[in-house]
Amino acid sequence: MIALKSISEIVNKYENYIIDQWGVMHNGVIGYKHAIETINFLEKKNKNLFIISNSSKRQKSSKDNLPKLGFNEKSFIRILTSGEMIWQTIDQKYSQLDTKKSCFHIYDENKEDGFVFREGLNLSFVDKIDNADFILACTPFTGMQPIDYIPILDKAVSKNLIMYCANPDFETIENNNNKNIFCMGTIAEIYKTMGGEVIIKGKPEKDIYIEATSSIKLDKMKTIAIGDSIFHDIKGANNFAIDSILVKSGIHKDLRTIKILCKNHQIEPTYIIDNFNL
């Protein structure tokens, strides 16, 4: 784990950059000035830039949001979300059936990965887990903590329901107070522990890396992933057999804790840096 002060230190070694969004490029509200400058620098160096995000939003939504955060969407060859991967998976499996399947949708009604996410899916959405054929997990219900999901998950296990997890992250940064809050990956992990089946297409699974970079002939020796999550960005890079940079400005900020987590879980970034900066 080599400490970097600047992305420019390794710029001549890599041609392909797979970049996370939250905690690396922006906080959901504003783009970090240093990240905007770094993206512009890499683009001027003719590097191949990709965004892979464990967001439950659709791909188009993430792409359209970039200019509002100060980034040029045309800087990136591909912008792909875990939500898009799950939407496509569900669409291919269920939307062509003669009889509509019933979906129990976990979502925050104040966010666009709720009703907007449903558009184009030929499904019936039900309010009770007893009536569901499967679960779509996007964002936590308002006001519910992980323990509150246990009765729902218990019924789901008894019915052998598959959970499609659109955001596999365990936690993220809350932009108004800089505190970590849980994501649906936490609920998915609880469901797995209880014996439930979970489908994940985002990080750390390889599927999303393969899909995002499919338009070029990828040399993995010249490819690096940049993110703030040990369990998703760094583990995903390890699974995809590419180098990685752990950014300390997001989820993991304490170096001692980072070292303990990496050792205990045998997940090792190639580099570590304070911010995604030059």
N, C-alpha and C positions, 0 to 999 in steps of 0.2 A: 504494500500500500504506500505509494510514493506521494508525498505532499507536493501540490502545485500551487503556485501563486497566480498563474494566468493560463488561460487556454492556449495562448500563443506559444507556450513552451513545448506543446506537443503537436502543433498545427502541421508541421511538415511530415509527421509520421502517419497521419490518418487522412483518408479521402472522404470517408462516409461518416456522418454524425447523426446518431439516432437520439433525439432530445425529448425529454419529458417536459410537461408544461408547468403544472402547479408546483410552486416552491423552487422552480428553476428559472422559468421564463417570466412568470407573473404570479400574483396572489389571487387571481380570479376577478380583480377589479382594475388593477393597473399593471402594465408591463414594467418590469424592472429596467431602469435605464442602462445598467451594465449589461443586461441580457440582450437588449435591443442592439447595443453597440457590438456585442460579440457576434450576434447573428449577421449583422451587416459586414463585419470583418471576415467571417467565414465565407459569406457569399462572394465577396470581392476576391477571395482566394480560390474561387471556383470549386468549393467543396460541395459534395452532395448532402443536402440536409433533409432530414425526415423528422416528423413528430409522431411519436407513439404515446398515446395518453390513456391511462386507466380512468377515463371519463365515461359515465353512463349516457352522455349525450351522443347524438348521431354525428357522423363525420362532417356533414355540411354545416351543422351548428358550430362546431369547433373551428372550422375553416372561416366561417363568416364572422366569428368573434375576434379573430386575430387583429384586424385593422383597428378595432376599438381599443385594443390593448397596446397598440403602437407598432405592430409587426406587419410585414408585407407577406400575405399568404403565398405569393409567387416565389418567395425565397425557398420554399420547400417543395421537394419532388412529390411527397405524399404526406398527408395528415390523416392519421388513422386512430380511431378510438376503440376501446374495448366494447363500448355501447354499440358501435356500428357492427362489430364482429358478431355480437350476440343477436342484434336485430336481424342480420342476414341469416344466421343459423336458425332462428325461430321461423323466419319467413320461409326458408327452404323446407323445413320439416313439417310445418303445420298449415301454411296458408293455402296449399293446393288441395287440401282434403275436402271431401264432400260435406262432412259434418264439422262444424266449428268446434274447436277445442276451447275449454274454459280455462282462463288464466287468472291466477291470484297475483295481482301486481302490487309490489311493495315500492312506493314512491312518495316523494314530497310534493303535494299538490301545488306548492308555490314555485316549483322548478319545472323547466321545460322537458326534462326526461320523464315526465308523467304522461299527460294526455298527448303531447306532441310525439312522444316516442311510439305511441300506439298507432299512429297514422300509417296506413298501408298494410297493417297486419290483420289478416282475416281470422279474428279471434273473438270470443265472448269473454268479457272481463267480469269477474265475480268478486263480491265483497267478503265471502266466507270461504275459508280454506277447505271446508267440508265439500264444497261444490266444484273444487278446482281439479284440473287434469295436470297442471304443472304450475311452477312459481317463476315469475319474472321479478328479479330483485334489482332495482335501479338505485334508489336513494332511500335512506331511513324515513319511516313515518315520523311526522312532526311530534315531538315530545316523548318519543319512545326510546328507552335505553336497551342495550343488548339483552338484558335479563327478561325484558318484557316480551321478547319474541319466542321464548321457550314454549308456551302453550300452543302457539301457531306451528312451530317447528315440530313439536311432538305429534300433532295431528298429521302433519305432512309426512313424517317418517312412517306413521302407521298406514298411510295411503300409498307409500312408495312413490312420492312425487319427486320429479326432477326439479332442481332449482337452477335456473339460468341466471348467473350473476353478471350484471352489466358493468359493475365497477368492483374489481377484485381487491382494491386497496383496503388495507386494514384501518388506516387513519389518514387524515389530511389536516391542513392548517386552516383554521377558521379565520377569514380575512379581517374580521372586525376586532378580534382580541388576541390574535396570534397563538391561540391555544389549539392543541390537537383534538380533533373530533373523529368519532368512528365512522367508517364507511361500510358498505354492504359486504366487503370482503370479510369483515369480522363476523357478520351474521352467517355468511356462507361457511366459514371455518367452524362455527358452532354447529351448524347443520351437519357438516361432515363428521364431526366428533360424535354426534348423536346417531350416526348411521345413514344419513341422507346422501343422495347423489347430487353432486354439484357440477355444472358445466361452466368452465371458465375459458375464455378465448383471449383475454388480455394478458398483460405481464403478471407473473413470470413465465407463462406458457410461450412456446416457440411460434405458435400459429400466427400471432400478430406481427412478429418480426419478419416472418417469411412473406406474408401478404404485403406488408408495408414496403418491402424492398424488392418486390417481384419484378419491377419494371427495369431494373438494371442488373448487369452481371456483377454480383457482389463479391468482392475480395474481403473475406472476413479478417484477414491479417491487417487490412487498412481501414477497419470499421470499429467505431467506438460508440458506446451508449453513455448518455449523461443523465443522471437522475438523482433524486433525494431519498429514495426508499431502498433500504438494504434488501427487503424481502420481495420487492417487485422489480425495480430498475436494475439493481446489481445482480440479484438472483436470475432475472430474465436474461441479462447479458451473459452470465455464466452458462445458462442453459443453451443459449444460442451460440456459444463458443466465440464470443468477441470480448475485447477489452472494455473497461468501464471507468467512469469517474463518478464518485459519490460527492454530491454537493451538500455541504453542511448547513445551508441557510434554510432548509425546509424541515422535514420531519425529525431528522437526527442531528442534534446540534452539539452534543457533548462527546468529545473524542474518546474519553475513557469508556463510555457506554457503547460507542460505535465499535471499539476494539473487542469488547466483551461479546456483543451480539455477533460480530463476524466470526469470532473464535468458536462460540457455542453452536452456531448454526452452519459453520463451515461455508460461509459466503464471503468472498474476498474481492473488493474492488481493486482495479489496477492502480487507480489514483484517487486522491481525495483533495477537494478544494473548498474554500470557504464559500465562494459564490461563482456563478457562471459568468466570469468576467475576464477581461483582457489584462 
